Amino acid sequence: MDTPTKVSVLFVCVKNGGKSQMAAGLARKVAGDTIAVDSAGTKPGPAINGLSAETLLEVGVDITDHAPKQLTDNLIAAADRVIVLGPGARVQPHRWHPVEFWDTDEPSERGHRRHRAHAPGP
């Protein structure tokens, strides 16, 4: 009897430091080991986004030891489903592997808002 193989999902964004890493981390948390999950970027950045990692830690997902990686044809070929997050990443549909495009918010286009502790008043 053949052992069924796991369905594999590849999340892709531009830098692979935030959105696709978060999506992969959350997918692993929800699906456990029932699916194989990976992520990559079309133009990977130098590191995982600190706020993304911090936010996921709040829900029990640790990506602090992950590193952005380059999207390759091999990663696409190995995936049953490729999900592209945001409008910036460009991925060509593949004959055998469906590519979904999810329109997501792009916080980096809005700038960063810093939260400051307020000193007690007089």
MMTF fields as JSON, N, C-alpha, C and O atoms, coordinates in Angstrom:
{
  "mmtfVersion": "1.0.0",
  "mmtfProducer": "UNKNOWN",
  "numBonds": 487,
  "numAtoms": 488,
  "numGroups": 122,
  "numChains": 1,
  "numModels": 1,
  "chainsPerModel": [1],
  "groupsPerChain": [122],
  "chainIdList": ["A"],
  "bondAtomList": [4, 2, 8, 6, 12, 10, 16, 14, 20, 18, 24, 22, 28, 26, 32, 30, 36, 34, 40, 38, 44, 42, 48, 46, 52, 50, 56, 54, 60, 58, 64, 62, 68, 66, 72, 70, 76, 74, 80, 78, 84, 82, 88, 86, 92, 90, 96, 94, 100, 98, 104, 102, 108, 106, 112, 110, 116, 114, 120, 118, 124, 122, 128, 126, 132, 130, 136, 134, 140, 138, 144, 142, 148, 146, 152, 150, 156, 154, 160, 158, 164, 162, 168, 166, 172, 170, 176, 174, 180, 178, 184, 182, 188, 186, 192, 190, 196, 194, 200, 198, 204, 202, 208, 206, 212, 210, 216, 214, 220, 218, 224, 222, 228, 226, 232, 230, 236, 234, 240, 238, 244, 242, 248, 246, 252, 250, 256, 254, 260, 258, 264, 262, 268, 266, 272, 270, 276, 274, 280, 278, 284, 282, 288, 286, 292, 290, 296, 294, 300, 298, 304, 302, 308, 306, 312, 310, 316, 314, 320, 318, 324, 322, 328, 326, 332, 330, 336, 334, 340, 338, 344, 342, 348, 346, 352, 350, 356, 354, 360, 358, 364, 362, 368, 366, 372, 370, 376, 374, 380, 378, 384, 382, 388, 386, 392, 390, 396, 394, 400, 398, 404, 402, 408, 406, 412, 410, 416, 414, 420, 418, 424, 422, 428, 426, 432, 430, 436, 434, 440, 438, 444, 442, 448, 446, 452, 450, 456, 454, 460, 458, 464, 462, 468, 466, 472, 470, 476, 474, 480, 478, 484, 482],
  "bondOrderList": [1, 1, 1, 1, 1, 1, 1, 1, 1, 1, 1, 1, 1, 1, 1, 1, 1, 1, 1, 1, 1, 1, 1, 1, 1, 1, 1, 1, 1, 1, 1, 1, 1, 1, 1, 1, 1, 1, 1, 1, 1, 1, 1, 1, 1, 1, 1, 1, 1, 1, 1, 1, 1, 1, 1, 1, 1, 1, 1, 1, 1, 1, 1, 1, 1, 1, 1, 1, 1, 1, 1, 1, 1, 1, 1, 1, 1, 1, 1, 1, 1, 1, 1, 1, 1, 1, 1, 1, 1, 1, 1, 1, 1, 1, 1, 1, 1, 1, 1, 1, 1, 1, 1, 1, 1, 1, 1, 1, 1, 1, 1, 1, 1, 1, 1, 1, 1, 1, 1, 1, 1],
  "groupList": [{"groupName": "MET", "atomNameList": ["N", "CA", "C", "O"], "elementList": ["N", "C", "C", "O"], "formalChargeList": [0, 0, 0, 0], "bondAtomList": [1, 0, 2, 1, 3, 2], "bondOrderList": [1, 1, 2], "singleLetterCode": "M", "chemCompType": "L-PEPTIDE LINKING"}, {"groupName": "ASP", "atomNameList": ["N", "CA", "C", "O"], "elementList": ["N", "C", "C", "O"], "formalChargeList": [0, 0, 0, 0], "bondAtomList": [1, 0, 2, 1, 3, 2], "bondOrderList": [1, 1, 2], "singleLetterCode": "D", "chemCompType": "L-PEPTIDE LINKING"}, {"groupName": "THR", "atomNameList": ["N", "CA", "C", "O"], "elementList": ["N", "C", "C", "O"], "formalChargeList": [0, 0, 0, 0], "bondAtomList": [1, 0, 2, 1, 3, 2], "bondOrderList": [1, 1, 2], "singleLetterCode": "T", "chemCompType": "L-PEPTIDE LINKING"}, {"groupName": "PRO", "atomNameList": ["N", "CA", "C", "O"], "elementList": ["N", "C", "C", "O"], "formalChargeList": [0, 0, 0, 0], "bondAtomList": [1, 0, 2, 1, 3, 2], "bondOrderList": [1, 1, 2], "singleLetterCode": "P", "chemCompType": "L-PEPTIDE LINKING"}, {"groupName": "LYS", "atomNameList": ["N", "CA", "C", "O"], "elementList": ["N", "C", "C", "O"], "formalChargeList": [0, 0, 0, 0], "bondAtomList": [1, 0, 2, 1, 3, 2], "bondOrderList": [1, 1, 2], "singleLetterCode": "K", "chemCompType": "L-PEPTIDE LINKING"}, {"groupName": "VAL", "atomNameList": ["N", "CA", "C", "O"], "elementList": ["N", "C", "C", "O"], "formalChargeList": [0, 0, 0, 0], "bondAtomList": [1, 0, 2, 1, 3, 2], "bondOrderList": [1, 1, 2], "singleLetterCode": "V", "chemCompType": "L-PEPTIDE LINKING"}, {"groupName": "SER", "atomNameList": ["N", "CA", "C", "O"], "elementList": ["N", "C", "C", "O"], "formalChargeList": [0, 0, 0, 0], "bondAtomList": [1, 0, 2, 1, 3, 2], "bondOrderList": [1, 1, 2], "singleLetterCode": "S", "chemCompType": "L-PEPTIDE LINKING"}, {"groupName": "LEU", "atomNameList": ["N", "CA", "C", "O"], "elementList": ["N", "C", "C", "O"], "formalChargeList": [0, 0, 0, 0], "bondAtomList": [1, 0, 2, 1, 3, 2], "bondOrderList": [1, 1, 2], "singleLetterCode": "L", "chemCompType": "L-PEPTIDE LINKING"}, {"groupName": "PHE", "atomNameList": ["N", "CA", "C", "O"], "elementList": ["N", "C", "C", "O"], "formalChargeList": [0, 0, 0, 0], "bondAtomList": [1, 0, 2, 1, 3, 2], "bondOrderList": [1, 1, 2], "singleLetterCode": "F", "chemCompType": "L-PEPTIDE LINKING"}, {"groupName": "CYS", "atomNameList": ["N", "CA", "C", "O"], "elementList": ["N", "C", "C", "O"], "formalChargeList": [0, 0, 0, 0], "bondAtomList": [1, 0, 2, 1, 3, 2], "bondOrderList": [1, 1, 2], "singleLetterCode": "C", "chemCompType": "L-PEPTIDE LINKING"}, {"groupName": "ASN", "atomNameList": ["N", "CA", "C", "O"], "elementList": ["N", "C", "C", "O"], "formalChargeList": [0, 0, 0, 0], "bondAtomList": [1, 0, 2, 1, 3, 2], "bondOrderList": [1, 1, 2], "singleLetterCode": "N", "chemCompType": "L-PEPTIDE LINKING"}, {"groupName": "GLY", "atomNameList": ["N", "CA", "C", "O"], "elementList": ["N", "C", "C", "O"], "formalChargeList": [0, 0, 0, 0], "bondAtomList": [1, 0, 2, 1, 3, 2], "bondOrderList": [1, 1, 2], "singleLetterCode": "G", "chemCompType": "PEPTIDE LINKING"}, {"groupName": "GLN", "atomNameList": ["N", "CA", "C", "O"], "elementList": ["N", "C", "C", "O"], "formalChargeList": [0, 0, 0, 0], "bondAtomList": [1, 0, 2, 1, 3, 2], "bondOrderList": [1, 1, 2], "singleLetterCode": "Q", "chemCompType": "L-PEPTIDE LINKING"}, {"groupName": "ALA", "atomNameList": ["N", "CA", "C", "O"], "elementList": ["N", "C", "C", "O"], "formalChargeList": [0, 0, 0, 0], "bondAtomList": [1, 0, 2, 1, 3, 2], "bondOrderList": [1, 1, 2], "singleLetterCode": "A", "chemCompType": "L-PEPTIDE LINKING"}, {"groupName": "ARG", "atomNameList": ["N", "CA", "C", "O"], "elementList": ["N", "C", "C", "O"], "formalChargeList": [0, 0, 0, 0], "bondAtomList": [1, 0, 2, 1, 3, 2], "bondOrderList": [1, 1, 2], "singleLetterCode": "R", "chemCompType": "L-PEPTIDE LINKING"}, {"groupName": "ILE", "atomNameList": ["N", "CA", "C", "O"], "elementList": ["N", "C", "C", "O"], "formalChargeList": [0, 0, 0, 0], "bondAtomList": [1, 0, 2, 1, 3, 2], "bondOrderList": [1, 1, 2], "singleLetterCode": "I", "chemCompType": "L-PEPTIDE LINKING"}, {"groupName": "GLU", "atomNameList": ["N", "CA", "C", "O"], "elementList": ["N", "C", "C", "O"], "formalChargeList": [0, 0, 0, 0], "bondAtomList": [1, 0, 2, 1, 3, 2], "bondOrderList": [1, 1, 2], "singleLetterCode": "E", "chemCompType": "L-PEPTIDE LINKING"}, {"groupName": "HIS", "atomNameList": ["N", "CA", "C", "O"], "elementList": ["N", "C", "C", "O"], "formalChargeList": [0, 0, 0, 0], "bondAtomList": [1, 0, 2, 1, 3, 2], "bondOrderList": [1, 1, 2], "singleLetterCode": "H", "chemCompType": "L-PEPTIDE LINKING"}, {"groupName": "TRP", "atomNameList": ["N", "CA", "C", "O"], "elementList": ["N", "C", "C", "O"], "formalChargeList": [0, 0, 0, 0], "bondAtomList": [1, 0, 2, 1, 3, 2], "bondOrderList": [1, 1, 2], "singleLetterCode": "W", "chemCompType": "L-PEPTIDE LINKING"}],
  "groupTypeList": [0, 1, 2, 3, 2, 4, 5, 6, 5, 7, 8, 5, 9, 5, 4, 10, 11, 11, 4, 6, 12, 0, 13, 13, 11, 7, 13, 14, 4, 5, 13, 11, 1, 2, 15, 13, 5, 1, 6, 13, 11, 2, 4, 3, 11, 3, 13, 15, 10, 11, 7, 6, 13, 16, 2, 7, 7, 16, 5, 11, 5, 1, 15, 2, 1, 17, 13, 3, 4, 12, 7, 2, 1, 10, 7, 15, 13, 13, 13, 1, 14, 5, 15, 5, 7, 11, 3, 11, 13, 14, 5, 12, 3, 17, 14, 18, 17, 3, 5, 16, 8, 18, 1, 2, 1, 16, 3, 6, 16, 14, 11, 17, 14, 14, 17, 14, 13, 17, 13, 3, 11, 3],
  "groupIdList": [1, 2, 3, 4, 5, 6, 7, 8, 9, 10, 11, 12, 13, 14, 15, 16, 17, 18, 19, 20, 21, 22, 23, 24, 25, 26, 27, 28, 29, 30, 31, 32, 33, 34, 35, 36, 37, 38, 39, 40, 41, 42, 43, 44, 45, 46, 47, 48, 49, 50, 51, 52, 53, 54, 55, 56, 57, 58, 59, 60, 61, 62, 63, 64, 65, 66, 67, 68, 69, 70, 71, 72, 73, 74, 75, 76, 77, 78, 79, 80, 81, 82, 83, 84, 85, 86, 87, 88, 89, 90, 91, 92, 93, 94, 95, 96, 97, 98, 99, 100, 101, 102, 103, 104, 105, 106, 107, 108, 109, 110, 111, 112, 113, 114, 115, 116, 117, 118, 119, 120, 121, 122],
  "secStructList": [7, 7, 7, 7, 7, 7, 3, 3, 3, 3, 3, 3, 3, 1, 1, 1, 1, 1, 2, 2, 2, 2, 2, 2, 2, 2, 2, 2, 2, 2, 2, 4, 4, 4, 3, 3, 3, 3, 3, 3, 3, 1, 1, 7, 7, 1, 1, 7, 7, 2, 2, 2, 2, 2, 2, 2, 2, 6, 6, 6, 7, 7, 7, 6, 6, 7, 7, 7, 7, 5, 7, 7, 2, 2, 2, 2, 2, 2, 7, 1, 3, 3, 3, 3, 3, 1, 1, 1, 7, 7, 7, 7, 7, 7, 1, 1, 1, 7, 3, 3, 3, 3, 7, 7, 7, 7, 4, 4, 4, 6, 7, 7, 7, 7, 7, 7, 7, 7, 7, 7, 7, 7],
  "xCoordList": [0.839, 0.0, 0.888, 1.827, 0.585, 1.368, 1.034, -0.126, 2.077, 1.878, 1.576, 2.332, 0.475, 0.168, 1.225, 1.708, 1.568, 2.532, 1.788, 0.612, 2.486, 1.899, 1.732, 2.557, 0.674, 0.49, 1.495, 1.7, 2.117, 3.095, 2.632, 2.105, 2.851, 2.461, 3.693, 4.46, 3.871, 4.972, 4.388, 3.635, 4.735, 4.316, 5.453, 6.617, 5.107, 6.118, 5.742, 4.585, 6.729, 6.589, 7.923, 8.777, 8.107, 9.337, 10.546, 11.493, 10.528, 11.726, 11.829, 12.907, 10.746, 10.712, 11.176, 11.805, 10.85, 11.207, 10.005, 10.133, 8.832, 7.626, 6.444, 6.158, 5.747, 4.464, 4.553, 3.793, 5.456, 5.503, 6.01, 5.583, 6.914, 7.379, 6.252, 6.092, 5.462, 4.333, 3.289, 2.78, 2.974, 1.982, 2.438, 1.647, 3.702, 4.227, 4.185, 3.796, 4.583, 4.557, 3.16, 2.953, 2.197, 0.807, 0.243, -0.509, 0.603, 0.131, 0.669, -0.055, 1.935, 2.511, 1.791, 1.544, 1.456, 0.772, -0.616, -1.009, -1.347, -2.709, -2.741, -3.521, -1.91, -1.966, -1.052, -1.188, -0.121, 0.819, 1.64, 2.112, 1.809, 2.618, 1.777, 2.244, 0.524, -0.324, 0.009, -0.342, 0.685, 1.139, 2.597, 3.083, 3.275, 4.645, 4.554, 3.902, 5.208, 5.117, 6.515, 7.445, 6.655, 7.916, 7.601, 6.455, 8.62, 8.447, 9.73, 10.809, 9.595, 10.748, 10.41, 9.254, 11.431, 11.241, 11.822, 12.791, 11.219, 11.725, 12.989, 13.832, 13.126, 14.328, 14.532, 14.233, 15.04, 15.113, 15.888, 16.905, 15.372, 16.044, 17.126, 17.375, 17.767, 18.882, 18.468, 19.255, 17.229, 16.84, 15.323, 14.596, 14.873, 13.453, 13.063, 13.82, 11.897, 11.38, 11.112, 10.37, 11.717, 11.599, 10.173, 9.785, 9.386, 7.998, 7.18, 6.307, 7.451, 6.761, 7.065, 6.156, 8.336, 8.735, 8.115, 7.622, 8.143, 7.58, 6.076, 5.563, 5.387, 3.945, 3.598, 2.667, 4.336, 4.059, 4.365, 3.685, 5.371, 5.67, 4.472, 4.268, 3.677, 2.491, 1.457, 0.64, 1.484, 0.53, 1.237, 0.686, 2.454, 3.162, 3.889, 4.164, 4.206, 4.945, 6.29, 6.347, 7.378, 8.715, 9.418, 9.744, 9.643, 10.397, 11.713, 12.364, 12.107, 13.306, 14.581, 15.558, 14.583, 15.784, 15.712, 16.596, 14.681, 14.544, 15.338, 15.667, 15.634, 16.351, 15.673, 15.219, 15.604, 15.033, 15.814, 17.035, 15.082, 15.755, 15.172, 14.031, 15.979, 15.652, 14.653, 14.804, 13.651, 12.728, 13.478, 14.207, 13.302, 13.953, 12.926, 11.833, 13.282, 12.413, 12.188, 11.104, 13.209, 13.075, 12.047, 11.276, 12.031, 11.034, 9.627, 8.709, 9.467, 8.158, 7.766, 6.625, 8.686, 8.396, 8.037, 7.261, 8.593, 8.334, 7.0, 6.527, 6.394, 5.155, 3.92, 3.875, 2.926, 1.624, 0.828, 0.011, 1.078, 0.368, 1.344, 2.074, 1.374, 2.213, 1.277, 0.385, 1.492, 0.648, 1.533, 2.449, 1.25, 2.022, 1.266, 0.09, 1.968, 1.374, 1.797, 2.986, 0.815, 1.092, 1.374, 1.689, 1.256, 1.41, 2.845, 3.078, 3.82, 5.204, 5.93, 6.806, 5.587, 6.288, 5.752, 4.539, 6.634, 6.253, 6.637, 7.818, 5.65, 5.874, 5.059, 3.849, 5.718, 5.036, 4.291, 4.855, 3.044, 2.331, 3.082, 3.689, 3.028, 3.726, 2.679, 1.579, 2.998, 2.022, 1.421, 0.216, 2.231, 1.738, 1.456, 0.885, 1.843, 1.691, 0.897, 1.376, -0.311, -1.123, -0.474, 0.145, -0.619, -0.136, -1.342, -2.103, -1.506, -2.577, -1.963, -0.871, -2.654, -2.195, -3.165, -4.341, -2.659, -3.478, -3.09, -1.926, -4.072, -3.843, -3.782, -4.782, -2.626, -2.452, -2.02, -1.533, -2.208, -1.772, -0.24, 0.434, 0.289, 1.738, 2.149, 2.231, 2.409, 2.739, 3.95, 4.016, 4.896, 6.11, 5.811, 6.617, 4.671, 4.312, 3.71, 3.573, 3.348, 2.74, 3.75, 3.413, 4.958, 5.932, 5.739, 4.842, 6.571, 6.533, 6.033, 6.411, 5.187, 4.705, 5.334, 5.18, 6.022, 6.668, 5.785, 5.161, 5.752, 5.009, 5.992, 7.023, 5.664, 6.537, 5.809, 4.611, 6.558, 5.996, 5.841, 6.734, 4.735, 4.503, 4.984, 4.69, 5.72, 6.18, 5.0, 4.141, 4.962, 3.856, 3.849, 4.899, 2.665, 2.522, 2.84, 3.039, 2.892, 3.236, 2.195, 2.343],
  "yCoordList": [-1.176, 0.0, 1.244, 1.347, 2.172, 3.401, 4.325, 4.459, 4.962, 5.956, 7.278, 7.714, 7.925, 9.21, 10.254, 10.303, 11.076, 12.137, 13.361, 13.561, 14.171, 15.398, 16.411, 16.495, 17.16, 18.295, 19.357, 19.566, 20.02, 21.056, 22.419, 22.562, 23.419, 24.791, 25.676, 25.565, 26.548, 27.503, 28.911, 29.29, 29.688, 31.078, 31.955, 31.736, 32.951, 33.799, 35.267, 35.65, 36.076, 37.528, 38.079, 37.305, 39.356, 39.919, 39.594, 38.963, 40.012, 39.917, 38.63, 38.312, 37.891, 36.68, 36.965, 36.129, 38.162, 38.527, 38.768, 38.836, 38.899, 39.206, 38.367, 37.332, 38.823, 38.207, 36.708, 35.938, 36.288, 34.862, 34.026, 32.885, 34.578, 33.873, 33.737, 32.687, 34.808, 34.763, 33.758, 32.968, 33.786, 32.858, 31.41, 30.547, 31.156, 29.799, 29.371, 28.245, 30.267, 29.951, 29.656, 28.708, 30.469, 30.248, 28.967, 28.247, 28.683, 27.444, 26.224, 25.25, 26.277, 25.162, 24.978, 23.852, 26.094, 26.029, 25.405, 24.548, 25.827, 25.345, 23.922, 23.1, 23.62, 22.31, 21.269, 20.075, 21.721, 20.772, 20.099, 20.744, 18.799, 18.086, 17.423, 16.513, 17.888, 17.301, 17.825, 17.193, 18.979, 19.517, 19.945, 20.184, 20.037, 20.561, 22.031, 22.374, 22.889, 24.326, 24.903, 24.523, 25.837, 26.527, 27.958, 28.286, 28.803, 30.18, 30.644, 30.105, 31.654, 32.201, 33.596, 34.019, 34.305, 35.652, 35.823, 35.159, 36.721, 36.995, 37.845, 37.753, 38.674, 39.477, 39.494, 40.494, 38.393, 38.263, 39.386, 39.865, 39.782, 40.784, 40.135, 38.935, 40.926, 40.406, 39.625, 38.834, 39.838, 39.21, 39.172, 39.817, 38.401, 38.358, 39.696, 40.261, 40.2, 41.437, 41.228, 40.325, 42.061, 41.918, 41.996, 41.218, 42.916, 43.049, 41.829, 41.394, 41.272, 40.048, 38.911, 38.197, 38.735, 37.668, 37.88, 36.936, 39.117, 39.434, 39.167, 38.624, 39.542, 39.337, 37.853, 37.438, 37.055, 35.617, 34.956, 34.004, 35.441, 34.887, 35.021, 34.184, 36.079, 36.295, 35.189, 34.966, 34.491, 33.388, 32.034, 31.034, 32.017, 30.756, 30.234, 29.038, 31.111, 30.708, 31.417, 32.646, 30.645, 31.214, 31.096, 30.0, 32.255, 32.283, 33.027, 33.386, 33.258, 34.063, 33.432, 34.135, 32.108, 31.459, 31.224, 30.582, 31.731, 31.578, 32.665, 33.697, 32.421, 33.401, 33.473, 32.454, 34.668, 34.791, 33.955, 33.828, 33.384, 32.623, 32.956, 33.401, 32.73, 33.035, 32.033, 30.824, 32.533, 31.679, 31.051, 31.74, 29.756, 29.057, 28.243, 27.973, 27.86, 26.989, 25.657, 25.08, 25.174, 23.91, 24.005, 23.07, 25.14, 25.314, 25.323, 24.725, 26.011, 26.044, 24.65, 24.23, 23.939, 22.6, 21.623, 20.694, 21.819, 20.906, 21.178, 20.349, 22.324, 22.711, 22.262, 22.312, 21.826, 21.528, 22.81, 22.911, 23.775, 25.049, 26.16, 26.079, 27.2, 28.378, 29.549, 29.835, 30.226, 31.363, 32.6, 32.665, 33.575, 34.815, 35.866, 36.135, 36.455, 37.439, 38.84, 39.158, 39.672, 41.06, 41.25, 40.297, 42.495, 42.788, 42.887, 42.881, 42.977, 43.216, 42.011, 42.153, 40.834, 39.62, 39.169, 39.089, 38.88, 38.427, 36.964, 36.619, 36.116, 34.683, 34.236, 34.458, 33.612, 33.124, 31.825, 30.921, 31.735, 30.465, 29.325, 29.499, 28.186, 27.0, 26.024, 25.951, 25.29, 24.376, 23.399, 23.15, 22.842, 21.784, 22.244, 21.494, 23.45, 23.925, 25.222, 26.25, 25.176, 26.389, 27.492, 27.218, 28.716, 29.876, 30.735, 31.139, 31.01, 31.894, 33.221, 33.262, 34.293, 35.626, 36.177, 36.398, 36.398, 36.966, 38.424, 38.742, 39.308, 40.73, 40.998, 40.843, 41.394, 41.633, 43.068, 43.756, 43.493, 44.814, 44.871, 43.876, 46.015, 46.19, 47.277, 48.449, 46.897, 47.887, 48.744, 49.906, 48.199, 48.965, 50.178, 51.107, 50.181, 51.326, 52.46, 53.578, 52.179, 53.192, 53.834, 54.794, 53.342, 53.841, 53.133, 52.303, 53.46, 52.804, 53.782, 54.953, 53.27, 54.062, 53.469, 52.278, 54.267, 53.782, 54.054, 55.108, 53.076, 53.233, 53.658, 53.017, 54.733, 55.21, 55.138, 55.403, 54.78, 54.813, 56.275, 57.091, 56.585, 57.965, 58.141, 57.33, 59.202, 59.494, 60.026, 60.724, 59.695, 60.203, 61.733, 62.376, 62.285, 63.753, 64.325, 63.584, 65.667, 66.325, 66.105, 66.595],
  "zCoordList": [0.0, 0.0, 0.0, 0.789, -0.879, -0.97, 0.195, 0.586, 0.746, 1.784, 1.104, 0.236, 1.488, 0.847, 1.21, 2.341, 0.237, 0.496, 1.0, 0.696, 1.768, 2.291, 1.169, 0.26, 1.246, 0.358, 0.796, 1.992, -0.165, 0.178, -0.32, -1.423, 0.539, 0.243, 0.367, 1.324, -0.607, -0.609, -0.585, -1.483, 0.447, 0.546, 0.024, 0.359, -0.8, -1.44, -1.249, -1.419, -0.897, -0.936, -1.455, -1.888, -1.419, -1.984, -1.11, -1.58, 0.145, 0.99, 1.801, 2.302, 1.94, 2.754, 4.179, 4.828, 4.644, 6.004, 6.884, 8.106, 6.278, 7.041, 6.622, 7.223, 5.574, 5.192, 4.938, 5.526, 4.085, 3.749, 4.919, 5.092, 5.719, 6.918, 7.927, 8.549, 8.091, 9.022, 8.552, 9.348, 7.269, 6.724, 6.907, 7.286, 6.64, 6.8, 8.264, 8.574, 9.161, 10.584, 11.087, 11.844, 10.668, 11.085, 10.478, 11.134, 9.231, 8.592, 9.333, 9.539, 9.731, 10.493, 11.824, 12.255, 12.472, 13.767, 13.602, 14.394, 12.594, 12.397, 11.862, 12.343, 10.881, 10.22, 10.852, 10.586, 11.688, 12.283, 11.21, 10.274, 11.351, 10.363, 9.274, 8.59, 9.115, 8.078, 6.684, 5.687, 6.603, 5.318, 5.456, 6.561, 4.341, 4.32, 3.918, 2.932, 4.686, 4.456, 4.288, 4.999, 3.327, 3.126, 2.711, 2.405, 2.702, 2.234, 1.567, 1.816, 0.714, -0.008, -0.505, -0.472, -0.965, -1.474, -2.862, -3.233, -3.624, -4.963, -4.917, -5.81, -3.879, -3.627, -2.114, -1.462, -1.55, -0.095, 0.578, 0.076, 1.722, 2.539, 3.389, 3.273, 4.241, 5.034, 6.281, 6.799, 6.775, 8.037, 8.164, 7.409, 9.136, 9.47, 10.086, 10.876, 9.731, 10.29, 11.785, 12.17, 12.607, 14.054, 14.559, 15.431, 14.029, 14.468, 14.065, 14.816, 12.89, 12.465, 13.425, 13.85, 13.772, 14.687, 16.066, 16.684, 16.54, 17.852, 17.89, 18.868, 16.845, 16.774, 16.784, 17.475, 16.026, 16.005, 17.343, 17.724, 18.063, 19.385, 20.319, 21.198, 20.127, 20.964, 20.8, 21.694, 19.658, 19.433, 19.436, 18.977, 19.957, 20.119, 18.897, 18.808, 17.953, 16.752, 16.768, 16.822, 16.722, 16.794, 15.44, 14.986, 14.804, 13.54, 13.719, 12.737, 14.962, 15.219, 14.679, 14.422, 14.502, 13.974, 12.464, 11.895, 11.822, 10.369, 9.655, 10.239, 8.407, 7.585, 6.216, 5.695, 5.633, 4.292, 3.287, 3.376, 2.326, 1.275, -0.089, -0.217, -1.078, -2.466, -3.038, -2.859, -3.715, -4.46, -5.629, -6.342, -5.826, -6.937, -7.701, -7.203, -8.9, -9.687, -8.966, -9.048, -8.264, -7.533, -6.413, -6.196, -5.694, -4.642, -5.225, -4.665, -6.36, -7.008, -7.482, -7.286, -8.094, -8.615, -7.505, -7.729, -6.309, -5.197, -4.505, -3.728, -4.778, -4.089, -4.859, -6.089, -4.105, -4.709, -4.915, -5.83, -4.059, -4.131, -3.819, -2.831, -4.643, -4.42, -4.161, -4.96, -3.031, -2.666, -2.58, -1.76, -3.432, -3.494, -2.69, -2.938, -1.72, -0.821, -1.22, -1.25, -1.524, -1.867, -3.347, -4.06, -3.802, -5.227, -5.711, -6.92, -4.807, -5.217, -5.765, -6.617, -5.297, -5.735, -7.078, -7.272, -7.991, -9.328, -9.485, -9.453, -9.651, -9.829, -11.03, -11.088, -11.973, -13.162, -12.842, -12.226, -13.254, -13.062, -13.743, -14.8, -13.127, -13.607, -14.131, -13.584, -15.158, -15.772, -14.786, -14.822, -13.909, -13.035, -11.618, -10.826, -11.293, -9.923, -9.914, -10.392, -9.376, -9.365, -8.526, -7.498, -8.968, -8.234, -7.896, -8.775, -6.595, -6.14, -5.742, -5.175, -6.034, -5.66, -4.628, -4.92, -3.414, -2.341, -2.163, -1.918, -2.287, -2.105, -0.603, 0.099, -0.118, 1.311, 1.557, 0.66, 2.778, 3.2, 3.147, 3.414, 2.808, 2.751, 3.741, 3.372, 5.003, 6.02, 5.671, 6.073, 4.941, 4.634, 3.755, 3.694, 3.078, 2.24, 3.058, 2.562, 4.311, 5.167, 6.1, 6.793, 6.14, 7.104, 8.429, 8.579, 9.37, 10.677, 11.727, 11.755, 12.57, 13.684, 14.934, 15.201, 15.679, 16.893, 18.089, 18.21, 18.964, 20.196, 21.282, 21.489, 21.962, 23.026, 24.354, 24.453, 25.347, 26.688, 27.097, 26.87, 27.683, 28.115, 29.544, 30.421, 29.756, 31.1, 31.901, 31.362, 33.187, 34.005, 34.011, 34.031, 33.993, 34.024, 35.376, 36.339, 35.462, 36.732, 37.795, 38.915]
}
